[in-house]
Amino acid sequence: MQSIIKQSQRLVIKVGSSLVTNQGKGLDHDALALWAAQISKLKQMGKEVVLVSSGAIAEGMQRLNWGKRPTALYELQAAAAVGQMGLAQAYASCFCKHQLQNAQVLLTHEDLSNRKRYLNARSTLNTLLKLNIIPIINENDTVATEEIRFGDNDTLAALVTNLIEADALVILTDQAGLYTSDPRKNTNAVFINEASAGDPEIEKMAGGVGSNIGSGGMQSKVIAAKRAARSGAHTVIASGHETDVLVRLAQGEAIGTRLLAKVPVLAARKQWLADYLQVRGRVILDEGAVTALKLDGKSLLSIGVTQVSGDFERGETVACFDVDGKEIARGLINYSAAETKKIMRRTSGDIEAILGYVDEPELIHRDNLVLL
């Protein structure tokens, strides 16, 4: 499995505060330039890249002349608000030199737990990737509260990996990878080249938080790998101080610790759709739609729906029944109940004329649908 990144087409890359700042003294513009250069080479290899970058709070601290990371939430929010300006400007300048555009995307946990906002975020990120734009994602610390904040960008990176169904997650840190214990405290610590994501023994080996600038640590990275594995993505934890680490990983070189996902992408996603989402409504399908779903592996189109019940919104879970009342599938629907009633029994080409817009041509895309 040395070629995880080489074989992966869609990547989520997370760089921590220690790799983009001058020990907390604002942004390290030389480091940002190096990341931009490496990502440019990945793009030339045909990779799709989403970058999850820390640095906003550290940049804000520097601009506010704060020598120590604050603990009060409102102070963190203020630092993030100030620092996001510098972070966005710095990345835009670096990528511009490689004729690449980037976009700033700020997320909170609530954005991904709410089904409608989850779909909207997914659609936006997929559209940016299709436009050859590099999304740069950070937690929206300016509005996050203790109840909804991710807490660290490792968790955010894993959730984004699930969100866009990336093939792999690369977490870059100031350590070479995962050891049996903290190598800074134990000289007998053994390096772990490869393991299974979610292995309880691996989680026990991971230590606490790292630097006083960032909020994550090796433990959060191991847990992030377990989260990413739920959608079938493998994870590499490697040192961001390795020369051209991203390019070398993409060329197949074994660097860092590889945490492998045990479950294929579709299996993990289908299990999530089947068991963890509350059903908000139901649709009755004609025989043609049932056949398309069960035998042909197709998406559900509006023309195949004969009845709609429930008061669901876009992105919520809807159960699909055949004419005999048997539930055959469930999935995340792209239109509300009111909209679905208007477009049922009509073709996808009629949607815009009926509603005045088209969110998606499918009522439920096959990637968001599980057969029961």
Phi, psi and omega in degrees: 000026181291343185255032180308307184285326178299321182276348184273136180262326181244122185239143166250124182243127179246126175245132183275173183302321183294343182261353181234000180234162175270074182051041178088353182268064179078184183281144174267096185294330176294320179294317178300321179296322179292320178295318179298319180295318180293318180294326175300319178292323177297320178297322179293336176277358180092013180277147168263131187232131168243128182254124173256112188240131169279181174123340184295313182293319178298319177294320178296321177301318181293316181293332179267002181060040176262122182275343183232138179298126181289158177253336179291133184301317183293331177286322175298320179296319179295317179297319179296319180298319179288316186287332181300326178301310181293321181297313180296316180297318183294314180294318180301319180294318182292315182288331179301327180294342179251017181056038178241143175258149176228161180229142177268128178233118179253129184232153168240164179302325180297329178298328184261343177273334175278121188299320181293314180290328175301311180294320179297317179296318180297316180297319180297313181294318178297322178294317178300318180295321178296329180276005179066029178258141181267109176289131174247115190250141174215160175290140179279075184296340183288340180237350183293145175244173181302330184284332188241354185284150180291322180096329175198157184282349172295313178297316179301316180298320179294318180292324176293323176302314176297317186301314184259006179054050178292156180281329183206154176242128177247117178252113181261134185221189179264008176246157183292338182157211183260135177242167177294338174202174183294114183293342178285343180246337184230109182290346179268006180298137182255134180286139180256113180283319185207142178202176178267131176297135180092358178294121182303326181294324178295319180296324179293327181288332184293141182270198181271207183291158183265258186281171178271003179265311179274177180245355181263183178198183182296327179298316180294330180287322178294318178293323177299320178297321177295320177297314181298326181294338180296337175253016175087007183272135172279160180231140171242127174251117186217167179281129176283354179272352175293134180299128178049044186300319183292318180294317180294321175298318181292337178275357176105002181288141179275106179231136176078197181256131178258121177250111191268140175278136181271338188251134176300156184307307185295321181298316180295316182292318180295324177296319178297316180295323186284324193246342192245358182247139180280130180286128183254349181189184179214154174229144176260133184250150174279174185297325180297319179292321178299315179297318180299321180285310189282320187258328186257352180066032183271167171282162176273124178257156184298331183294338182272000182264131181251334180216151179225134176220154182101166182240068184263160178248167176306133177091354179272167185273130181234137178270142181249126182242150173274181185293342179270003178085014179265129177286123182250341182195167171209155182188180181271119186271146184269355181223154179289172179299315181298319179291320181297321178297328180285327186257355180297147183070010178241154181285163178299329179291345180269348188302313183297320180293328182279312186264338184092000180197167176227114174283307177215149178289336180264148173287313172224118179289146183300332177290340181252022185227139178235133176280142181250000000 
